[in-house]
């Protein structure tokens, strides 16, 4: 998939554990883990906003576009 989730990078920068973030934003650690690994097909804007609020960042700090090779 051309969208890469860089949530774990931002967690490391903020020195925050996944468990703490999950508690702050009100989702399960399992769902946060699925999001971090990129195994989800989508994320609600409400959840994305809560993550950005908790980590004091922008959505672009959590997601990046990686073009797929045409080869």
C-alpha positions as CSV (number, residue, x, y, z in Angstrom):
1,X,0.0,0.0,0.0
2,X,1.4,3.4,-0.9
3,X,0.4,4.9,2.5
4,X,2.9,4.3,5.3
5,X,1.9,4.9,9.0
6,X,4.7,6.5,11.0
7,X,2.9,6.6,14.3
8,X,5.6,4.6,16.1
9,X,8.2,7.3,15.1
10,X,6.1,10.0,16.6
11,X,5.5,8.0,19.7
12,X,9.3,7.6,20.1
13,X,9.8,11.3,19.6
14,X,7.2,12.1,22.3
15,X,8.6,9.3,24.6
16,X,5.2,7.9,24.9
17,X,4.1,4.2,25.1
18,X,1.4,2.8,22.9
19,X,-0.6,1.9,26.0
20,X,-0.6,5.5,27.2
21,X,-1.7,6.8,23.8
22,X,-4.5,4.2,23.6
23,X,-5.8,5.3,27.0
24,X,-5.6,9.0,26.2
25,X,-7.5,8.6,22.9
26,X,-10.0,6.0,24.1
27,X,-9.2,3.0,21.8
28,X,-7.8,-0.4,22.6
29,X,-4.1,-1.2,22.4
30,X,-5.0,-3.9,19.9
31,X,-6.7,-1.4,17.5
32,X,-3.8,1.1,18.0
33,X,-1.3,-1.8,17.1
34,X,-3.3,-2.5,14.0
35,X,-3.1,1.1,13.0
36,X,0.6,1.3,13.7
37,X,1.3,-1.7,11.6
38,X,-0.7,-0.3,8.7
39,X,-3.1,-3.3,8.7
40,X,-6.2,-1.2,8.7
41,X,-8.0,0.0,5.6
42,X,-9.0,3.3,7.0
43,X,-9.0,5.6,10.0
44,X,-11.7,7.9,11.2
45,X,-10.9,11.6,11.2
46,X,-12.1,11.7,14.8
47,X,-9.4,9.1,15.8
48,X,-6.7,10.8,13.7
49,X,-7.6,14.2,15.4
50,X,-7.4,12.6,18.9
51,X,-4.0,11.1,18.1
52,X,-2.7,14.5,16.8
53,X,-4.1,16.2,19.9
54,X,-2.4,13.7,22.2
55,X,0.9,13.8,20.4
56,X,0.8,17.5,19.5
57,X,1.4,16.9,15.8
58,X,-0.2,17.1,12.4
59,X,-1.7,14.3,10.3
60,X,1.3,14.5,7.9
61,X,3.6,13.6,10.8
62,X,1.8,10.3,11.1
63,X,1.2,9.4,7.4
64,X,3.4,9.4,4.4
65,X,2.8,8.6,0.7
66,X,5.2,6.1,-0.9
67,X,4.6,5.8,-4.6
68,X,4.5,2.2,-5.9
69,X,7.0,1.2,-8.6
70,X,5.5,0.9,-12.0
71,X,7.9,-1.9,-12.9
